[in-house]
Every structure is written in C-alpha cells, then in structure tokens.
C-alpha cells in the first residue's frame, strides 16, 4: 500500500473518484478559502483527532492534509495502528494550493 501521494497525484485522483479528506490543520491555521476541491472534507485539528476517532469510518480511505504535510506523517501512523486506511498528502495544503496555482 502506498502511504503517501503528492499534491499532483491527489488532484488527479480526486478528479476521477470521490475521496475523503481529513484536514488536520489547527483552527488558527485553517482558512476557509483554502478548501480542498472535489473531496468530502472533515476538519479536525490534530489535537482533536485522538478524541474523535468515533467520527471516522474504518471502511473508508482518508487522505490526510496538514499545512505542510510533516505533522500528518505521525498521525497517519497512529491512525493505521487504530485500524484506519490513511494516505498522507506530502507537502500538505501548501503544496496542494501551489500545484493548483501552477
């Protein structure tokens, strides 16, 4: 299983199929203008997520976004240990927005 995707790979995938995103940015970083297009997005900050696992479906694959992607690496491993299918998007929303702008 591939544990990560680039922003380019994510955009191509989201254009073809319905994807589920966990936006893990903290509230002070989260900007509603930085939406992730063509996806079902659930916004839970990294600090909230451990207490909100009941909101997730173990039958779905979740694509993890943080601002720059590094913090998603640790959370991805935690979620996999809890039985969730997760893939982190490298570079996070920063790389995603940069790719869309190019």
N, C-alpha and C positions, 0 to 999 in steps of 0.2 A: 504494500500500500504506500502511495506517495503521501508523505506527511506535510508537504508544503506545495504551494503554487506561487508563481509570480503574478503580479498585477495583470499583466498581459494575458496569461493563461486563465486567470479568474474571469476577466472580461469576456473572453471567448466562450468559456463555459456558461456563464450567466446569460449570454445571448442565445444559447442553444437549449438550456433547460432551467427549470425552476430550482433555485438554490436557497439555502437557509444560511443566514449570516448571523454571527454573534459579534456585535460591535462592543468591544470591551473597553472603549475609551472612558476615562473618568468624566464626570459631569462638567468639570471646569475646562476640559479639552474638547468635549463633544460640541460640535457646531451643526445645527440642523441644515445648514447649506452644504455640508459635506456628506450628502446622502450617498448610499451605495445603491446604484441603479439596478433594476431588473432582479431584485432579490427580496426575499422575506427577511426583514432585519429585526432582530431582537437586541435592544440596547441594554446591556447590564455591565456596570463597571466591574473591573477586576476585583475590587473589594467586595462587591455584592455577590458575585457569581458563586462562591462556595456555599452560600446560604440559599441559593435559588436554583439548585440543580433539579428540583422538582418541576421547574418550568420547561425543562428540556425533554426531548423525546429520543430515547436510545435507538429508535428505528430510523432516525434521520441523520444525514451527514451535515455537519456545521462547518462553515468557513469562518475562521477567526480573524478579526481585524483589531489591531491596536493602532496607535498613531504611527509608529514606525516599524511595528512588527516584532520587535525583540521580546517584549513582555508576553506576547502571545505564545512564544515557544514554551515557556514554563507552564502556562495554563493549559496548553494543548496536551502536554504530558499528563498533567493532573486529570484532565477530563478523560483521556484514554484509559487511565488507571481506574476511573469510575465507570468504565464501560461505554463511553460515548465515542462515536466516529467523528473525528475532527481533523480538519486540514487548515493549517495557518497560511495566511497570505503574506508572503515575505514583503517587507517594506511598508506594510500596513496601509492605512488610508492615505498617507503621504505619497507612497508610490502609486497607489490607485488614482489619486487626483492628478498626479504628474503624468501618468500614462494617458488619462482621458484628455488632458490639455495638449498632448503632443500630436 
